[in-house]
Amino acid sequence: MSERVVVVPDFETMSQSAADSIFEAIRRTPSLLICAATGSTPTRTYGLLAECCTRSPELFRRVRIIKLDEWCGLNADDPASCEMYLQQHLVQPLKISGDRYIAFRSNPENRQAECERIAGALAHKGPIDLAILGIGVNGHIGFNEPHAVFAAHAHVSELALESRQHAMLSKSTVDNPQELVRYGLTLGMSDLLQARQVIILASGSSKRQSLQRMLDTSATEPASPASFLWQHHTNAVCICDQAAMQDDHRDAALL
């Protein structure tokens, strides 16, 4: 098993390991620009950051956040929006001021113009120092869906069915959010490849197949964003729990 892969016993240990890496990065770079994914996988990691901020607020006074992606069609105050998630789990707990937060608007009138705004902000304030990412069940990264050719920078993405079935949307207050939300706004693959450091988190048996596909470097997966990022980024690590790792790799990889 590659040294780039850290397999730990459970979700809590995975979260603590990721949080420790983030703490170390912030100590090295106090104005760290963190690209933050949403969903259940990084939630405990963010909770550990919030706990640390309560104890040592000075550590986070210059930290910056950029939102990885956002659903199109949901308002910012919808419980299922990425904005609500990040406000609850990162922005407010870490006391991130508006000038230290770059975020797609949740339901912009002009989606393309919004992507151009975010691309400009990242070009001015980037690159990303540390990207905290998860893996979709279909291998997506953010809303970079499986395609033969990937968009380089912030763009509007037509969502795959698997993405529209994400558990986050079940929290929405709108009727039939899976039908309403057909597009997403997301940073592009070049944005993520230019990040100085990437941490990919995977937890649970539902991610086992997509994780194995990402780690299988003997095969080329041009239609898998996770595989593409894993094979081409020079400073990416994967932290996963045993449930996400295939049975025949668990003992060899466990730390």
BAVEX-589593 format. One record per residue (C-alpha): residue in three letters; x, y, z. Coordinates in steps of 0.25 Angstrom, whole numbers, padded with zeros to 4 digits, always signed. Example, Ala and Ser with C-alpha at 12.3 -4.5 7.8 and 13.67 -1.06 7.14 Angstrom:
2
ALA+0049-0018+0031
SER+0055-0004+0029
***
This chain:
255
MET+0000+0000+0000
SER+0005+0014-0004
GLU+0010+0023+0007
ARG+0000+0033+0001
VAL-0011+0024+0007
VAL-0014+0025+0022
VAL-0024+0014+0026
VAL-0029+0016+0041
PRO-0039+0008+0049
ASP-0051+0017+0049
PHE-0058+0030+0045
GLU-0053+0037+0058
THR-0039+0033+0055
MET-0040+0037+0041
SER-0046+0051+0045
GLN-0035+0053+0056
SER-0024+0050+0046
ALA-0029+0060+0036
ALA-0031+0070+0046
ASP-0017+0068+0051
SER-0012+0070+0037
ILE-0020+0083+0036
PHE-0014+0088+0049
GLU+0000+0086+0044
ALA-0003+0093+0031
ILE-0009+0105+0038
ARG+0003+0106+0047
ARG+0012+0106+0035
THR+0004+0116+0028
PRO-0005+0124+0037
SER-0013+0130+0025
LEU-0016+0116+0019
LEU-0026+0116+0008
ILE-0034+0104+0010
CYS-0043+0098+0000
ALA-0055+0092+0007
ALA-0064+0080+0003
THR-0077+0078+0009
GLY-0085+0065+0012
SER-0084+0055+0024
THR-0070+0051+0022
PRO-0063+0064+0026
THR-0073+0068+0037
ARG-0065+0062+0049
THR-0052+0068+0044
TYR-0058+0081+0043
GLY-0064+0079+0057
LEU-0050+0077+0063
LEU-0045+0090+0056
ALA-0057+0097+0063
GLU-0053+0091+0076
CYS-0039+0095+0074
CYS-0043+0109+0071
THR-0051+0110+0084
ARG-0038+0107+0091
SER-0028+0115+0082
PRO-0035+0125+0074
GLU-0022+0132+0070
LEU-0019+0120+0061
PHE-0030+0123+0052
ARG-0030+0138+0051
ARG-0024+0138+0037
VAL-0029+0125+0031
ARG-0037+0127+0019
ILE-0048+0117+0013
ILE-0052+0115-0002
LYS-0065+0107-0004
LEU-0063+0095-0013
ASP-0076+0095-0020
GLU-0091+0098-0019
TRP-0104+0093-0023
CYS-0112+0101-0034
GLY-0126+0103-0030
LEU-0126+0104-0015
ASN-0126+0117-0007
ALA-0114+0120+0002
ASP-0123+0118+0014
ASP-0128+0104+0010
PRO-0124+0094+0020
ALA-0118+0085+0008
SER-0109+0096+0002
CYS-0094+0096+0003
GLU-0095+0110+0008
MET-0103+0106+0020
TYR-0094+0094+0023
LEU-0081+0102+0023
GLN-0087+0114+0031
GLN-0091+0104+0042
HIS-0079+0095+0042
LEU-0067+0104+0038
VAL-0070+0119+0035
GLN-0077+0123+0048
PRO-0069+0113+0057
LEU-0056+0118+0052
LYS-0060+0132+0051
ILE-0057+0134+0037
SER-0059+0148+0033
GLY-0065+0152+0019
ASP-0052+0156+0013
ARG-0046+0142+0017
TYR-0058+0134+0010
ILE-0059+0132-0005
ALA-0072+0125-0008
PHE-0081+0122-0020
ARG-0095+0129-0018
SER-0105+0118-0016
ASN-0115+0122-0027
PRO-0109+0133-0036
GLU-0117+0139-0047
ASN-0105+0137-0057
ARG-0098+0124-0054
GLN-0087+0126-0064
ALA-0084+0140-0058
GLU-0083+0135-0044
CYS-0073+0124-0049
GLU-0065+0135-0055
ARG-0065+0143-0042
ILE-0060+0131-0034
ALA-0049+0128-0044
GLY-0045+0143-0043
ALA-0045+0143-0028
LEU-0037+0130-0028
ALA-0027+0135-0038
HIS-0025+0147-0029
LYS-0024+0141-0015
GLY-0020+0127-0019
PRO-0015+0117-0021
ILE-0022+0107-0011
ASP-0012+0103+0000
LEU-0020+0091+0005
ALA-0032+0084-0001
ILE-0041+0075+0007
LEU-0048+0066-0002
GLY-0058+0054-0002
ILE-0061+0044-0013
GLY-0074+0042-0019
VAL-0080+0028-0021
ASN-0078+0031-0036
GLY-0063+0036-0034
HIS-0067+0051-0035
ILE-0059+0061-0028
GLY-0067+0073-0024
PHE-0077+0074-0036
ASN-0067+0070-0046
GLU-0074+0058-0051
PRO-0069+0047-0060
HIS-0065+0052-0074
ALA-0055+0049-0084
VAL-0050+0063-0083
PHE-0050+0071-0070
ALA-0053+0086-0068
ALA-0041+0094-0063
HIS-0047+0105-0055
ALA-0060+0109-0048
HIS-0071+0104-0057
VAL-0086+0100-0057
SER-0087+0085-0057
GLU-0099+0076-0061
LEU-0100+0067-0049
ALA-0100+0052-0051
LEU-0112+0044-0045
GLU-0103+0039-0034
SER-0100+0053-0029
ARG-0115+0057-0030
GLN-0118+0046-0020
HIS-0108+0051-0010
ALA-0113+0050+0005
MET-0111+0065+0006
LEU-0123+0068-0003
SER-0132+0060+0006
LYS-0131+0072+0016
SER-0136+0082+0006
THR-0149+0089+0009
VAL-0153+0090-0005
ASP-0162+0079-0012
ASN-0154+0068-0020
PRO-0140+0075-0019
GLN-0135+0063-0027
GLU-0143+0068-0039
LEU-0140+0083-0036
VAL-0125+0082-0035
ARG-0120+0077-0048
TYR-0107+0086-0049
GLY-0096+0090-0039
LEU-0085+0101-0038
THR-0072+0095-0035
LEU-0057+0098-0036
GLY-0050+0091-0047
MET-0039+0080-0048
SER-0028+0090-0051
ASP-0032+0098-0039
LEU-0030+0085-0030
LEU-0018+0081-0037
GLN-0011+0094-0034
ALA-0014+0093-0019
ARG-0002+0091-0011
GLN-0007+0080-0003
VAL-0019+0071-0004
ILE-0026+0062+0006
ILE-0036+0052+0001
LEU-0045+0046+0011
ALA-0053+0033+0010
SER-0062+0026+0020
GLY-0072+0015+0020
SER-0074+0003+0011
SER-0082+0011+0001
LYS-0069+0018-0004
ARG-0061+0005-0005
GLN-0063+0003-0020
SER-0060+0017-0024
LEU-0048+0017-0014
GLN-0042+0005-0020
ARG-0044+0010-0034
MET-0037+0023-0030
LEU-0025+0015-0024
ASP-0023+0006-0035
THR-0012+0013-0043
SER-0010+0001-0052
ALA-0022+0005-0059
THR-0025+0018-0066
GLU-0038+0024-0062
PRO-0040+0036-0072
ALA-0055+0037-0068
SER-0052+0037-0053
PRO-0049+0051-0047
ALA-0044+0044-0034
SER-0034+0035-0042
PHE-0029+0047-0050
LEU-0026+0055-0038
TRP-0020+0044-0031
GLN-0011+0040-0042
HIS-0007+0055-0046
HIS-0006+0062-0033
THR+0008+0062-0027
ASN+0004+0064-0012
ALA-0009+0057-0010
VAL-0012+0047+0002
CYS-0024+0039+0005
ILE-0029+0036+0019
CYS-0039+0025+0020
ASP-0045+0016+0030
GLN-0045+0001+0029
ALA-0060+0001+0025
ALA-0056+0008+0012
MET-0044-0001+0009
GLN-0045-0014+0002
ASP-0044-0026+0010
ASP-0031-0031+0004
HIS-0024-0018+0007
ARG-0028-0015+0021
ASP-0017-0022+0029
ALA-0006-0017+0020
ALA-0010-0003+0021
LEU-0015-0001+0035
LEU-0008+0009+0043
***
